[in-house]
Amino acid sequence: MKIIVVMPAYNAEKTVEKTYRDIPQGVVDEVILVDDNSHDNTVKVARELGLIVIEHLQNRGYGGNQKTCYKEALSRGADVVVMIHPDYQYDSRLTPKLIEPILKGIADIVIGSRIRTRQDALSGGMPFYKYLGNRFLTLIENIVMGQNLSEFHTGFRAYSRRFLETIPFEHNSEDFVFDTEVLVQAVVFGFKIAEIPVPTRYFPEASSINFRRSVTYGIATLWTLVKYILHKAGLVKWKIFTRCGKNE
């Protein structure tokens, strides 16, 4: 099976090399970096590393960047797509563990959970307000969607080709709530979600949204759950919950 790593990048020149070097050799076939109009040397560093680089001429946002990532990976024949943030916030050494459940047919999506224990998350530098927000939103999401995940809000993920060809991710948000919408889509379409534990890394060079953006993200997450409830009740049909791709 062809394994492709995608890196949605923005101002990651200081960390992209470390992130890439930590991917175990021989595990993935290609690494694609999509640069969202960075103001530093991210593109230069990525090209020197030999990565496949795609540049956005205008900043499209975190969700918009991922849309380009997945379309490019699918067009290159990926059977499994792994998203790794190039800011070194996630441990790319764990890529083999992340893709294993998909390769074995156990899951369609695998996420790397940073919430093993409260102490682990906080000692890894996660701000306390982010920890509380993560716990609150994850609790509500589990209750509403009947899941039992330890974390919904991680950016270290692996997807099967079938999953990405099924969900209408082009209709998803261009902002950070894109990740939440993907997991809600997984539940709507009945895909299997698995998770593995990963360490928490927060440090100055790692990207992190501020308090105001965190609140906006939280509200958008709750609104996505409202749309899920209305869709399940048959009251409103949303484009993001309408199956697409080869499965139609």
PAPAKE-614886 format. One record per residue (C-alpha): residue number from 0; residue in three letters; x, y, z. Coordinates in nm, 3 decimals. Example, Ala and Ser with C-alpha at 12.3 -4.5 7.8 and 13.67 -1.06 7.14 Angstrom:
BEGIN
<r><num>0</num><residuo>ALA</residuo><px>1.230</px><py>-0.450</py><pz>0.780</pz></r>
<r><num>1</num><residuo>SER</residuo><px>1.367</px><py>-0.106</py><pz>0.714</pz></r>
***
This chain:
BEGIN
<r><num>0</num><residuo>MET</residuo><px>0.000</px><py>0.000</py><pz>0.000</pz></r>
<r><num>1</num><residuo>LYS</residuo><px>0.122</px><py>0.349</py><pz>-0.078</pz></r>
<r><num>2</num><residuo>ILE</residuo><px>0.170</px><py>0.568</py><pz>0.230</pz></r>
<r><num>3</num><residuo>ILE</residuo><px>0.190</px><py>0.944</py><pz>0.186</pz></r>
<r><num>4</num><residuo>VAL</residuo><px>0.258</px><py>1.199</py><pz>0.459</pz></r>
<r><num>5</num><residuo>VAL</residuo><px>0.109</px><py>1.545</py><pz>0.418</pz></r>
<r><num>6</num><residuo>MET</residuo><px>0.232</px><py>1.848</py><pz>0.609</pz></r>
<r><num>7</num><residuo>PRO</residuo><px>0.006</px><py>2.157</py><pz>0.621</pz></r>
<r><num>8</num><residuo>ALA</residuo><px>0.272</px><py>2.422</py><pz>0.679</pz></r>
<r><num>9</num><residuo>TYR</residuo><px>0.278</px><py>2.785</py><pz>0.783</pz></r>
<r><num>10</num><residuo>ASN</residuo><px>0.601</px><py>2.951</py><pz>0.902</pz></r>
<r><num>11</num><residuo>ALA</residuo><px>0.763</px><py>2.621</py><pz>0.998</pz></r>
<r><num>12</num><residuo>GLU</residuo><px>1.122</px><py>2.677</py><pz>0.880</pz></r>
<r><num>13</num><residuo>LYS</residuo><px>1.268</px><py>2.610</py><pz>1.229</pz></r>
<r><num>14</num><residuo>THR</residuo><px>1.090</px><py>2.279</py><pz>1.285</pz></r>
<r><num>15</num><residuo>VAL</residuo><px>1.011</px><py>2.114</py><pz>0.951</pz></r>
<r><num>16</num><residuo>GLU</residuo><px>1.348</px><py>1.942</py><pz>0.921</pz></r>
<r><num>17</num><residuo>LYS</residuo><px>1.327</px><py>1.789</py><pz>1.271</pz></r>
<r><num>18</num><residuo>THR</residuo><px>0.973</px><py>1.671</py><pz>1.201</pz></r>
<r><num>19</num><residuo>TYR</residuo><px>1.075</px><py>1.513</py><pz>0.872</pz></r>
<r><num>20</num><residuo>ARG</residuo><px>1.392</px><py>1.351</py><pz>1.006</pz></r>
<r><num>21</num><residuo>ASP</residuo><px>1.193</px><py>1.179</py><pz>1.281</pz></r>
<r><num>22</num><residuo>ILE</residuo><px>0.976</px><py>0.987</py><pz>1.034</pz></r>
<r><num>23</num><residuo>PRO</residuo><px>1.123</px><py>0.634</py><pz>1.038</pz></r>
<r><num>24</num><residuo>GLN</residuo><px>1.293</px><py>0.547</py><pz>0.711</pz></r>
<r><num>25</num><residuo>GLY</residuo><px>1.114</px><py>0.307</py><pz>0.481</pz></r>
<r><num>26</num><residuo>VAL</residuo><px>0.771</px><py>0.365</py><pz>0.634</pz></r>
<r><num>27</num><residuo>VAL</residuo><px>0.629</px><py>0.623</py><pz>0.392</pz></r>
<r><num>28</num><residuo>ASP</residuo><px>0.660</px><py>0.656</py><pz>0.016</pz></r>
<r><num>29</num><residuo>GLU</residuo><px>0.625</px><py>1.031</py><pz>-0.026</pz></r>
<r><num>30</num><residuo>VAL</residuo><px>0.607</px><py>1.346</py><pz>0.186</pz></r>
<r><num>31</num><residuo>ILE</residuo><px>0.405</px><py>1.641</py><pz>0.058</pz></r>
<r><num>32</num><residuo>LEU</residuo><px>0.435</px><py>1.985</py><pz>0.218</pz></r>
<r><num>33</num><residuo>VAL</residuo><px>0.168</px><py>2.242</py><pz>0.134</pz></r>
<r><num>34</num><residuo>ASP</residuo><px>0.286</px><py>2.589</py><pz>0.229</pz></r>
<r><num>35</num><residuo>ASP</residuo><px>0.008</px><py>2.836</py><pz>0.314</pz></r>
<r><num>36</num><residuo>ASN</residuo><px>0.190</px><py>3.150</py><pz>0.202</pz></r>
<r><num>37</num><residuo>SER</residuo><px>0.450</px><py>3.149</py><pz>0.479</pz></r>
<r><num>38</num><residuo>HIS</residuo><px>0.659</px><py>3.458</py><pz>0.551</pz></r>
<r><num>39</num><residuo>ASP</residuo><px>0.975</px><py>3.264</py><pz>0.632</pz></r>
<r><num>40</num><residuo>ASN</residuo><px>1.193</px><py>3.006</py><pz>0.457</pz></r>
<r><num>41</num><residuo>THR</residuo><px>0.965</px><py>2.705</py><pz>0.501</pz></r>
<r><num>42</num><residuo>VAL</residuo><px>0.950</px><py>2.638</py><pz>0.126</pz></r>
<r><num>43</num><residuo>LYS</residuo><px>1.327</px><py>2.669</py><pz>0.084</pz></r>
<r><num>44</num><residuo>VAL</residuo><px>1.400</px><py>2.426</py><pz>0.369</pz></r>
<r><num>45</num><residuo>ALA</residuo><px>1.137</px><py>2.178</py><pz>0.249</pz></r>
<r><num>46</num><residuo>ARG</residuo><px>1.280</px><py>2.175</py><pz>-0.104</pz></r>
<r><num>47</num><residuo>GLU</residuo><px>1.632</px><py>2.123</py><pz>0.029</pz></r>
<r><num>48</num><residuo>LEU</residuo><px>1.499</px><py>1.819</py><pz>0.216</pz></r>
<r><num>49</num><residuo>GLY</residuo><px>1.361</px><py>1.681</py><pz>-0.110</pz></r>
<r><num>50</num><residuo>LEU</residuo><px>0.996</px><py>1.708</py><pz>-0.013</pz></r>
<r><num>51</num><residuo>ILE</residuo><px>0.719</px><py>1.755</py><pz>-0.268</pz></r>
<r><num>52</num><residuo>VAL</residuo><px>0.626</px><py>2.121</py><pz>-0.219</pz></r>
<r><num>53</num><residuo>ILE</residuo><px>0.305</px><py>2.297</py><pz>-0.316</pz></r>
<r><num>54</num><residuo>GLU</residuo><px>0.270</px><py>2.669</py><pz>-0.251</pz></r>
<r><num>55</num><residuo>HIS</residuo><px>-0.048</px><py>2.864</py><pz>-0.191</pz></r>
<r><num>56</num><residuo>LEU</residuo><px>-0.015</px><py>3.211</py><pz>-0.340</pz></r>
<r><num>57</num><residuo>GLN</residuo><px>-0.264</px><py>3.336</py><pz>-0.080</pz></r>
<r><num>58</num><residuo>ASN</residuo><px>-0.321</px><py>3.214</py><pz>0.274</pz></r>
<r><num>59</num><residuo>ARG</residuo><px>-0.618</px><py>2.976</py><pz>0.270</pz></r>
<r><num>60</num><residuo>GLY</residuo><px>-0.625</px><py>2.885</py><pz>0.638</pz></r>
<r><num>61</num><residuo>TYR</residuo><px>-0.564</px><py>2.557</py><pz>0.815</pz></r>
<r><num>62</num><residuo>GLY</residuo><px>-0.864</px><py>2.382</py><pz>0.663</pz></r>
<r><num>63</num><residuo>GLY</residuo><px>-0.796</px><py>2.516</py><pz>0.317</pz></r>
<r><num>64</num><residuo>ASN</residuo><px>-0.439</px><py>2.391</py><pz>0.342</pz></r>
<r><num>65</num><residuo>GLN</residuo><px>-0.557</px><py>2.039</py><pz>0.431</pz></r>
<r><num>66</num><residuo>LYS</residuo><px>-0.792</px><py>2.032</py><pz>0.133</pz></r>
<r><num>67</num><residuo>THR</residuo><px>-0.494</px><py>2.081</py><pz>-0.098</pz></r>
<r><num>68</num><residuo>CYS</residuo><px>-0.297</px><py>1.820</py><pz>0.099</pz></r>
<r><num>69</num><residuo>TYR</residuo><px>-0.558</px><py>1.548</py><pz>0.059</pz></r>
<r><num>70</num><residuo>LYS</residuo><px>-0.640</px><py>1.618</py><pz>-0.304</pz></r>
<r><num>71</num><residuo>GLU</residuo><px>-0.272</px><py>1.602</py><pz>-0.394</pz></r>
<r><num>72</num><residuo>ALA</residuo><px>-0.213</px><py>1.283</py><pz>-0.195</pz></r>
<r><num>73</num><residuo>LEU</residuo><px>-0.511</px><py>1.109</py><pz>-0.353</pz></r>
<r><num>74</num><residuo>SER</residuo><px>-0.404</px><py>1.219</py><pz>-0.701</pz></r>
<r><num>75</num><residuo>ARG</residuo><px>-0.064</px><py>1.058</py><pz>-0.634</pz></r>
<r><num>76</num><residuo>GLY</residuo><px>-0.228</px><py>0.726</py><pz>-0.552</pz></r>
<r><num>77</num><residuo>ALA</residuo><px>-0.211</px><py>0.726</py><pz>-0.172</pz></r>
<r><num>78</num><residuo>ASP</residuo><px>-0.378</px><py>0.430</py><pz>0.002</pz></r>
<r><num>79</num><residuo>VAL</residuo><px>-0.311</px><py>0.581</py><pz>0.345</pz></r>
<r><num>80</num><residuo>VAL</residuo><px>-0.261</px><py>0.952</py><pz>0.416</pz></r>
<r><num>81</num><residuo>VAL</residuo><px>-0.088</px><py>1.067</py><pz>0.734</pz></r>
<r><num>82</num><residuo>MET</residuo><px>-0.118</px><py>1.428</py><pz>0.847</pz></r>
<r><num>83</num><residuo>ILE</residuo><px>0.178</px><py>1.554</py><pz>1.048</pz></r>
<r><num>84</num><residuo>HIS</residuo><px>0.209</px><py>1.917</py><pz>1.150</pz></r>
<r><num>85</num><residuo>PRO</residuo><px>0.560</px><py>2.032</py><pz>1.053</pz></r>
<r><num>86</num><residuo>ASP</residuo><px>0.589</px><py>2.241</py><pz>1.372</pz></r>
<r><num>87</num><residuo>TYR</residuo><px>0.728</px><py>1.942</py><pz>1.570</pz></r>
<r><num>88</num><residuo>GLN</residuo><px>0.430</px><py>1.946</py><pz>1.807</pz></r>
<r><num>89</num><residuo>TYR</residuo><px>0.361</px><py>1.579</py><pz>1.728</pz></r>
<r><num>90</num><residuo>ASP</residuo><px>0.608</px><py>1.292</py><pz>1.744</pz></r>
<r><num>91</num><residuo>SER</residuo><px>0.647</px><py>1.168</py><pz>1.387</pz></r>
<r><num>92</num><residuo>ARG</residuo><px>0.851</px><py>0.871</py><pz>1.512</pz></r>
<r><num>93</num><residuo>LEU</residuo><px>0.513</px><py>0.716</py><pz>1.593</pz></r>
<r><num>94</num><residuo>THR</residuo><px>0.398</px><py>0.716</py><pz>1.230</pz></r>
<r><num>95</num><residuo>PRO</residuo><px>0.427</px><py>0.333</py><pz>1.199</pz></r>
<r><num>96</num><residuo>LYS</residuo><px>0.199</px><py>0.288</py><pz>1.503</pz></r>
<r><num>97</num><residuo>LEU</residuo><px>-0.047</px><py>0.542</py><pz>1.363</pz></r>
<r><num>98</num><residuo>ILE</residuo><px>-0.094</px><py>0.366</py><pz>1.031</pz></r>
<r><num>99</num><residuo>GLU</residuo><px>-0.088</px><py>0.008</py><pz>1.163</pz></r>
<r><num>100</num><residuo>PRO</residuo><px>-0.464</px><py>-0.021</py><pz>1.241</pz></r>
<r><num>101</num><residuo>ILE</residuo><px>-0.549</px><py>0.100</py><pz>0.889</pz></r>
<r><num>102</num><residuo>LEU</residuo><px>-0.304</px><py>-0.139</py><pz>0.723</pz></r>
<r><num>103</num><residuo>LYS</residuo><px>-0.455</px><py>-0.426</py><pz>0.922</pz></r>
<r><num>104</num><residuo>GLY</residuo><px>-0.811</px><py>-0.325</py><pz>0.834</pz></r>
<r><num>105</num><residuo>ILE</residuo><px>-0.901</px><py>-0.252</py><pz>1.196</pz></r>
<r><num>106</num><residuo>ALA</residuo><px>-0.980</px><py>0.117</py><pz>1.147</pz></r>
<r><num>107</num><residuo>ASP</residuo><px>-1.042</px><py>0.376</py><pz>0.877</pz></r>
<r><num>108</num><residuo>ILE</residuo><px>-0.904</px><py>0.666</py><pz>1.083</pz></r>
<r><num>109</num><residuo>VAL</residuo><px>-0.640</px><py>0.671</py><pz>1.355</pz></r>
<r><num>110</num><residuo>ILE</residuo><px>-0.572</px><py>0.973</py><pz>1.573</pz></r>
<r><num>111</num><residuo>GLY</residuo><px>-0.283</px><py>1.042</py><pz>1.809</pz></r>
<r><num>112</num><residuo>SER</residuo><px>-0.423</px><py>1.133</py><pz>2.151</pz></r>
<r><num>113</num><residuo>ARG</residuo><px>-0.220</px><py>1.364</py><pz>2.374</pz></r>
<r><num>114</num><residuo>ILE</residuo><px>-0.450</px><py>1.316</py><pz>2.673</pz></r>
<r><num>115</num><residuo>ARG</residuo><px>-0.310</px><py>1.007</py><pz>2.835</pz></r>
<r><num>116</num><residuo>THR</residuo><px>-0.326</px><py>1.169</py><pz>3.180</pz></r>
<r><num>117</num><residuo>ARG</residuo><px>-0.381</px><py>1.525</py><pz>3.301</pz></r>
<r><num>118</num><residuo>GLN</residuo><px>-0.023</px><py>1.535</py><pz>3.428</pz></r>
<r><num>119</num><residuo>ASP</residuo><px>0.118</px><py>1.425</py><pz>3.092</pz></r>
<r><num>120</num><residuo>ALA</residuo><px>-0.077</px><py>1.691</py><pz>2.904</pz></r>
<r><num>121</num><residuo>LEU</residuo><px>0.014</px><py>1.977</py><pz>3.139</pz></r>
<r><num>122</num><residuo>SER</residuo><px>0.377</px><py>1.873</py><pz>3.186</pz></r>
<r><num>123</num><residuo>GLY</residuo><px>0.408</px><py>1.869</py><pz>2.806</pz></r>
<r><num>124</num><residuo>GLY</residuo><px>0.330</px><py>2.239</py><pz>2.807</pz></r>
<r><num>125</num><residuo>MET</residuo><px>-0.041</px><py>2.240</py><pz>2.717</pz></r>
<r><num>126</num><residuo>PRO</residuo><px>-0.188</px><py>2.562</py><pz>2.864</pz></r>
<r><num>127</num><residuo>PHE</residuo><px>-0.440</px><py>2.489</py><pz>3.138</pz></r>
<r><num>128</num><residuo>TYR</residuo><px>-0.723</px><py>2.670</py><pz>2.959</pz></r>
<r><num>129</num><residuo>LYS</residuo><px>-0.658</px><py>2.461</py><pz>2.647</pz></r>
<r><num>130</num><residuo>TYR</residuo><px>-0.663</px><py>2.145</py><pz>2.857</pz></r>
<r><num>131</num><residuo>LEU</residuo><px>-0.996</px><py>2.240</py><pz>3.013</pz></r>
<r><num>132</num><residuo>GLY</residuo><px>-1.142</px><py>2.333</py><pz>2.674</pz></r>
<r><num>133</num><residuo>ASN</residuo><px>-1.018</px><py>2.007</py><pz>2.523</pz></r>
<r><num>134</num><residuo>ARG</residuo><px>-1.172</px><py>1.802</py><pz>2.805</pz></r>
<r><num>135</num><residuo>PHE</residuo><px>-1.506</px><py>1.988</py><pz>2.789</pz></r>
<r><num>136</num><residuo>LEU</residuo><px>-1.543</px><py>1.966</py><pz>2.412</pz></r>
<r><num>137</num><residuo>THR</residuo><px>-1.433</px><py>1.602</py><pz>2.399</pz></r>
<r><num>138</num><residuo>LEU</residuo><px>-1.687</px><py>1.511</py><pz>2.669</pz></r>
<r><num>139</num><residuo>ILE</residuo><px>-1.971</px><py>1.679</py><pz>2.478</pz></r>
<r><num>140</num><residuo>GLU</residuo><px>-1.861</px><py>1.522</py><pz>2.148</pz></r>
<r><num>141</num><residuo>ASN</residuo><px>-1.848</px><py>1.175</py><pz>2.300</pz></r>
<r><num>142</num><residuo>ILE</residuo><px>-2.195</px><py>1.215</py><pz>2.451</pz></r>
<r><num>143</num><residuo>VAL</residuo><px>-2.356</px><py>1.359</py><pz>2.138</pz></r>
<r><num>144</num><residuo>MET</residuo><px>-2.200</px><py>1.112</py><pz>1.894</pz></r>
<r><num>145</num><residuo>GLY</residuo><px>-2.189</px><py>0.802</py><pz>2.113</pz></r>
<r><num>146</num><residuo>GLN</residuo><px>-1.811</px><py>0.771</py><pz>2.100</pz></r>
<r><num>147</num><residuo>ASN</residuo><px>-1.550</px><py>0.703</py><pz>2.367</pz></r>
<r><num>148</num><residuo>LEU</residuo><px>-1.240</px><py>0.883</py><pz>2.241</pz></r>
<r><num>149</num><residuo>SER</residuo><px>-0.989</px><py>1.037</py><pz>2.479</pz></r>
<r><num>150</num><residuo>GLU</residuo><px>-0.934</px><py>1.336</py><pz>2.248</pz></r>
<r><num>151</num><residuo>PHE</residuo><px>-1.102</px><py>1.482</py><pz>1.939</pz></r>
<r><num>152</num><residuo>HIS</residuo><px>-0.867</px><py>1.777</py><pz>1.895</pz></r>
<r><num>153</num><residuo>THR</residuo><px>-0.537</px><py>1.636</py><pz>1.779</pz></r>
<r><num>154</num><residuo>GLY</residuo><px>-0.361</px><py>1.718</py><pz>1.453</pz></r>
<r><num>155</num><residuo>PHE</residuo><px>-0.172</px><py>1.389</py><pz>1.423</pz></r>
<r><num>156</num><residuo>ARG</residuo><px>-0.393</px><py>1.162</py><pz>1.211</pz></r>
<r><num>157</num><residuo>ALA</residuo><px>-0.401</px><py>0.887</py><pz>0.951</pz></r>
<r><num>158</num><residuo>TYR</residuo><px>-0.683</px><py>0.830</py><pz>0.702</pz></r>
<r><num>159</num><residuo>SER</residuo><px>-0.762</px><py>0.551</py><pz>0.459</pz></r>
<r><num>160</num><residuo>ARG</residuo><px>-0.812</px><py>0.636</py><pz>0.094</pz></r>
<r><num>161</num><residuo>ARG</residuo><px>-1.169</px><py>0.507</py><pz>0.109</pz></r>
<r><num>162</num><residuo>PHE</residuo><px>-1.247</px><py>0.749</py><pz>0.390</pz></r>
<r><num>163</num><residuo>LEU</residuo><px>-1.107</px><py>1.054</py><pz>0.213</pz></r>
<r><num>164</num><residuo>GLU</residuo><px>-1.288</px><py>0.959</py><pz>-0.108</pz></r>
<r><num>165</num><residuo>THR</residuo><px>-1.616</px><py>0.933</py><pz>0.083</pz></r>
<r><num>166</num><residuo>ILE</residuo><px>-1.630</px><py>1.247</py><pz>0.294</pz></r>
<r><num>167</num><residuo>PRO</residuo><px>-1.705</px><py>1.577</py><pz>0.117</pz></r>
<r><num>168</num><residuo>PHE</residuo><px>-1.410</px><py>1.758</py><pz>0.275</pz></r>
<r><num>169</num><residuo>GLU</residuo><px>-1.422</px><py>2.024</py><pz>0.006</pz></r>
<r><num>170</num><residuo>HIS</residuo><px>-1.736</px><py>2.156</py><pz>0.181</pz></r>
<r><num>171</num><residuo>ASN</residuo><px>-1.562</px><py>2.173</py><pz>0.518</pz></r>
<r><num>172</num><residuo>SER</residuo><px>-1.442</px><py>2.490</py><pz>0.687</pz></r>
<r><num>173</num><residuo>GLU</residuo><px>-1.122</px><py>2.663</py><pz>0.578</pz></r>
<r><num>174</num><residuo>ASP</residuo><px>-1.045</px><py>2.723</py><pz>0.946</pz></r>
<r><num>175</num><residuo>PHE</residuo><px>-0.935</px><py>2.507</py><pz>1.239</pz></r>
<r><num>176</num><residuo>VAL</residuo><px>-1.276</px><py>2.345</py><pz>1.286</pz></r>
<r><num>177</num><residuo>PHE</residuo><px>-1.201</px><py>2.145</py><pz>0.970</pz></r>
<r><num>178</num><residuo>ASP</residuo><px>-1.054</px><py>1.871</py><pz>1.193</pz></r>
<r><num>179</num><residuo>THR</residuo><px>-1.370</px><py>1.848</py><pz>1.402</pz></r>
<r><num>180</num><residuo>GLU</residuo><px>-1.588</px><py>1.829</py><pz>1.094</pz></r>
<r><num>181</num><residuo>VAL</residuo><px>-1.380</px><py>1.538</py><pz>0.962</pz></r>
<r><num>182</num><residuo>LEU</residuo><px>-1.438</px><py>1.332</py><pz>1.276</pz></r>
<r><num>183</num><residuo>VAL</residuo><px>-1.809</px><py>1.412</py><pz>1.279</pz></r>
<r><num>184</num><residuo>GLN</residuo><px>-1.824</px><py>1.302</py><pz>0.915</pz></r>
<r><num>185</num><residuo>ALA</residuo><px>-1.655</px><py>0.977</py><pz>1.016</pz></r>
<r><num>186</num><residuo>VAL</residuo><px>-1.935</px><py>0.911</py><pz>1.264</pz></r>
<r><num>187</num><residuo>VAL</residuo><px>-2.208</px><py>1.009</py><pz>1.018</pz></r>
<r><num>188</num><residuo>PHE</residuo><px>-2.078</px><py>0.769</py><pz>0.754</pz></r>
<r><num>189</num><residuo>GLY</residuo><px>-2.004</px><py>0.488</py><pz>0.997</pz></r>
<r><num>190</num><residuo>PHE</residuo><px>-1.625</px><py>0.472</py><pz>0.969</pz></r>
<r><num>191</num><residuo>LYS</residuo><px>-1.415</px><py>0.312</py><pz>1.242</pz></r>
<r><num>192</num><residuo>ILE</residuo><px>-1.198</px><py>0.544</py><pz>1.452</pz></r>
<r><num>193</num><residuo>ALA</residuo><px>-0.899</px><py>0.426</py><pz>1.655</pz></r>
<r><num>194</num><residuo>GLU</residuo><px>-0.642</px><py>0.615</py><pz>1.861</pz></r>
<r><num>195</num><residuo>ILE</residuo><px>-0.290</px><py>0.574</py><pz>1.993</pz></r>
<r><num>196</num><residuo>PRO</residuo><px>-0.123</px><py>0.766</py><pz>2.278</pz></r>
<r><num>197</num><residuo>VAL</residuo><px>0.128</px><py>1.035</py><pz>2.179</pz></r>
<r><num>198</num><residuo>PRO</residuo><px>0.329</px><py>1.280</py><pz>2.392</pz></r>
<r><num>199</num><residuo>THR</residuo><px>0.220</px><py>1.640</py><pz>2.437</pz></r>
<r><num>200</num><residuo>ARG</residuo><px>0.458</px><py>1.904</py><pz>2.301</pz></r>
<r><num>201</num><residuo>TYR</residuo><px>0.402</px><py>2.276</py><pz>2.347</pz></r>
<r><num>202</num><residuo>PHE</residuo><px>0.702</px><py>2.508</py><pz>2.300</pz></r>
<r><num>203</num><residuo>PRO</residuo><px>0.767</px><py>2.854</py><pz>2.147</pz></r>
<r><num>204</num><residuo>GLU</residuo><px>0.832</px><py>2.731</py><pz>1.791</pz></r>
<r><num>205</num><residuo>ALA</residuo><px>0.521</px><py>2.509</py><pz>1.783</pz></r>
<r><num>206</num><residuo>SER</residuo><px>0.213</px><py>2.671</py><pz>1.633</pz></r>
<r><num>207</num><residuo>SER</residuo><px>-0.073</px><py>2.733</py><pz>1.872</pz></r>
<r><num>208</num><residuo>ILE</residuo><px>-0.384</px><py>2.945</py><pz>1.847</pz></r>
<r><num>209</num><residuo>ASN</residuo><px>-0.437</px><py>3.213</py><pz>2.111</pz></r>
<r><num>210</num><residuo>PHE</residuo><px>-0.720</px><py>3.235</py><pz>2.363</pz></r>
<r><num>211</num><residuo>ARG</residuo><px>-0.951</px><py>3.435</py><pz>2.135</pz></r>
<r><num>212</num><residuo>ARG</residuo><px>-0.907</px><py>3.193</py><pz>1.846</pz></r>
<r><num>213</num><residuo>SER</residuo><px>-0.952</px><py>2.903</py><pz>2.086</pz></r>
<r><num>214</num><residuo>VAL</residuo><px>-1.290</px><py>3.040</py><pz>2.191</pz></r>
<r><num>215</num><residuo>THR</residuo><px>-1.390</px><py>3.082</py><pz>1.826</pz></r>
<r><num>216</num><residuo>TYR</residuo><px>-1.282</px><py>2.724</py><pz>1.760</pz></r>
<r><num>217</num><residuo>GLY</residuo><px>-1.484</px><py>2.599</py><pz>2.057</pz></r>
<r><num>218</num><residuo>ILE</residuo><px>-1.797</px><py>2.774</py><pz>1.938</pz></r>
<r><num>219</num><residuo>ALA</residuo><px>-1.750</px><py>2.638</py><pz>1.585</pz></r>
<r><num>220</num><residuo>THR</residuo><px>-1.708</px><py>2.287</py><pz>1.729</pz></r>
<r><num>221</num><residuo>LEU</residuo><px>-2.035</px><py>2.314</py><pz>1.924</pz></r>
<r><num>222</num><residuo>TRP</residuo><px>-2.213</px><py>2.445</py><pz>1.613</pz></r>
<r><num>223</num><residuo>THR</residuo><px>-2.085</px><py>2.145</py><pz>1.417</pz></r>
<r><num>224</num><residuo>LEU</residuo><px>-2.243</px><py>1.920</py><pz>1.681</pz></r>
<r><num>225</num><residuo>VAL</residuo><px>-2.572</px><py>2.108</py><pz>1.647</pz></r>
<r><num>226</num><residuo>LYS</residuo><px>-2.562</px><py>2.047</py><pz>1.271</pz></r>
<r><num>227</num><residuo>TYR</residuo><px>-2.493</px><py>1.679</py><pz>1.339</pz></r>
<r><num>228</num><residuo>ILE</residuo><px>-2.797</px><py>1.656</py><pz>1.569</pz></r>
<r><num>229</num><residuo>LEU</residuo><px>-3.025</px><py>1.829</py><pz>1.317</pz></r>
<r><num>230</num><residuo>HIS</residuo><px>-2.894</px><py>1.606</py><pz>1.038</pz></r>
<r><num>231</num><residuo>LYS</residuo><px>-2.947</px><py>1.287</py><pz>1.237</pz></r>
<r><num>232</num><residuo>ALA</residuo><px>-3.301</px><py>1.400</py><pz>1.321</pz></r>
<r><num>233</num><residuo>GLY</residuo><px>-3.372</px><py>1.452</py><pz>0.950</pz></r>
<r><num>234</num><residuo>LEU</residuo><px>-3.455</px><py>1.818</py><pz>1.004</pz></r>
<r><num>235</num><residuo>VAL</residuo><px>-3.174</px><py>1.973</py><pz>0.798</pz></r>
<r><num>236</num><residuo>LYS</residuo><px>-2.947</px><py>1.825</py><pz>0.532</pz></r>
<r><num>237</num><residuo>TRP</residuo><px>-2.595</px><py>1.968</py><pz>0.527</pz></r>
<r><num>238</num><residuo>LYS</residuo><px>-2.350</px><py>1.936</py><pz>0.240</pz></r>
<r><num>239</num><residuo>ILE</residuo><px>-2.071</px><py>1.828</py><pz>0.474</pz></r>
<r><num>240</num><residuo>PHE</residuo><px>-2.278</px><py>1.521</py><pz>0.566</pz></r>
<r><num>241</num><residuo>THR</residuo><px>-2.364</px><py>1.420</py><pz>0.210</pz></r>
<r><num>242</num><residuo>ARG</residuo><px>-2.162</px><py>1.126</py><pz>0.081</pz></r>
<r><num>243</num><residuo>CYS</residuo><px>-1.948</px><py>1.190</py><pz>-0.224</pz></r>
<r><num>244</num><residuo>GLY</residuo><px>-1.674</px><py>1.044</py><pz>-0.440</pz></r>
<r><num>245</num><residuo>LYS</residuo><px>-1.652</px><py>0.701</py><pz>-0.592</pz></r>
<r><num>246</num><residuo>ASN</residuo><px>-1.897</px><py>0.561</py><pz>-0.344</pz></r>
<r><num>247</num><residuo>GLU</residuo><px>-2.185</px><py>0.750</py><pz>-0.501</pz></r>
***
